[in-house]
Amino acid sequence: MGLMLCLCLLAPANPAWSQFKFTVPVGVAKAEKMVMQERIELPGTVFPWATTQLSAEIDGRVERILFKEGDRVEKGAPLIKLRIRPLLLERELALAEKRRIETLLQELETGTRKETIEAARHSFDQAQARLHLAENELRRIKRLYQEGVLSLDAYDKAEAESDQARAMLREKGSVLEEFVAGPRIERIQQEKANLEAANARIHLIEDDIQQGTIYAPFDGYITKKITEVGQWLEKGDQAVSMIAASPLKVEVNLPQSQFHTIQIGTPSEVILETRDINAPTTTFQGTVIEKVPQGDPVSRTFPVRIKVSKPNSSLAPGMLVKVRFQPNKKDAEKGLFVPKDALVRTPKGANVWVVRENAEKKMIAYQVPVKTGKLLDSMISIEFLDKKIQAGEWVVVDGNERLKPDTEVRIINKHLN
């Protein structure tokens, strides 16, 4: 019996069984060239791009409120209407005054009508005839007075009537001359100035009517209602608060040690995480727009603000986010990185198993001693002591703890980094 057992142990193994026994199943991932510069991740707070408190531009009573807190409003949308009835009546009065001035100015520019001039000339002729009659009567009475027929009172009366007729003639002559000459240019200019003043008055009233409605200055959200219907607002009183809807700003406090790493224009990722570990995170692209060179003397941090140009409804002011900066990679040094699971640490040092095809088309695992470097997420940089690994080669990440040099392997899983 013992002899038979020994013969069985010495018998050659089945080829298929031998292949299965010495081919080790492994999972692999690619070695990659990556920037050696470490990513910077900091917590940040979301802020609106603009915040404003809209105020009344005229005195008036609140007549209508056209929003609710939290509403999204478009630029130019009416928000609050004040009572403007007195302004409408004042505009009607100003328009009537304008029409009166226009009529008068038109009359002045047209000049005196022929009928008016003829009437003035007729009045002048009548005054001239009345003077001629009065002077004749004065000469007659003077002669009679000198002859002693009439008294001094009769003579004085006749002289007074002659003077009155002469004054009337001068007056009628002046009127006729004025009508013939037409309106004075100074009078026309004065009425033109009055017309301009009337137009300016109307424009002021219409501007006040326009300001009787408070409009949204940009697309955004109503954050607070500060007034109520029926409340009297004076010019400058706040009525509503709102914030801009887009873009958004994220502010982070940059440590002193990284102050010169981040510059204006540095790209970044704004990451909104959720409490559900199984739910995917939401990532927004941003750019550094402000870097304040005045730090906090206690924390030794400096405010940096990032513009998020295309946020969606999931990102709102006041939220806590994670900001990942992507420093300029143009001149950054690159190194070879492998997944952390590719490292096999021993008392003698760290090793990585690389899988290569040999001349017999078999996949063989080769041991490569390495020196570890920087860690970026799940990848770690490596340096080589003698043998090297090229970017794009497969390294073992599953099953590497049971490998021996030049072991034939069978790839059962290819991981994506």
Buried (B, 14 or more C-beta within 10 A) or exposed (E): EEEEEEEEEEEEEEEEEEEEEEBBEBBBBBBBEBBBBEEBBBEBBBBBBBEBEBBBBBEBEBBEBEBEEEBBBEEEBEBBBBBBEEBEEBBEEBBEBBEEBBEBBEEBEEEBEEEEBEBBBEBBEEBBEBBEEBBEBBEEBBEBBEEEEBEEEBBEBBBEBBEEBBEBBEEBBEBBEBBEEBBEEEEBEEBBEBBEEBEEBBEEBEEBBEBBBBBBEBBBBBBEBBBEEEEEBEEEEEBBBBBBBBBBBBBBBBBEEBBEBBEEEBBBBBBBBEEEEEEEEBBBBBEBBEBEEEBEEEEEBBBBBBBBEEBEEEBBBEBEBBBBBBBBEEEEEBBBBBBEBBBBEEEEEBBBBBBEEEEEEEBBBBBBBBEBBBEBEEBBBBEEEEEEBEEEBBBBBBBBEEBEEEBBBBBEEEBEB
